[in-house]
Amino acid sequence: MIKRIQIKDKNTDRFIAEYWIEFKKHFNLSEEDCCNAAWQNAIAEQKVNRNSRSDYQLVIVEDIPTI
């Protein structure tokens, strides 16, 4: 399964970034782990301020089945 995760600014509802994260339940990954991976990607790409996660909303927009 692939999780499509969007990051938005909580104050303005402005779209910041979108990530597609592979969700492997058999590796004991949670949806929170997927959101954390998206957050780390956004930090690495300098799209968000690492110290202000509370200013952003991470939303799982879609679950995409993998074959």
N, C-alpha and C positions, 0 to 999 in steps of 0.2 A: 504494500500500500504506500502511496505517496501522499503526503500532506502538503497542500498549498497554503502557505502562511503569509499573511500580509501584516506589515507594520505601519501603523498610523499614528500621527501626532494626536494625543488626547485633547489638547486645547483647541486645535483648529480642525480636527478630523481630516487633515491633509495626508494623502498617501505618501509614504516614505519609500517602501521597498516591498518586494515580494520574493519569496523563496519557495522552492520545491524540495522538501526533505523526505528522504526515504524512511518510512516507519517500519521497523522490524520488531514486531512484538516478541518473536522468539528469542531476541537478544535482550529481553526485559526492558526495552525502551518505552518510555511513557510519552504521552502527548506533550507534557511539560519539557521532556528532553528534546523533542522536535522544536518546540518554541525557543528553547535555549540555544539550539544549533542555529536557528534563523537569526537570533539576536547576536550571536558571536560573528556570523557572516556580515551583518550590518555594521558591527564595530570594525571589523577588518576592512570593509569597504569605505569606512569613515562616513557612513550615512546617518549615524546616530552618535550621541555623546554617551560614552560608556558609563558615566556616573549618573545618568538621569533616566534610568529605565522606567521609573514611575511616570514619566512624561509621555510614554508611548503605550499603545495598545497593540498586542499581538493577537491576531485572530486567525484561527484555522478556518479557511474559506471553503475548502473542498477536500474530500477524500477521493483519491483516484486509485482504483484497483490496479494492481500489477499482475501480469500473467506469469 
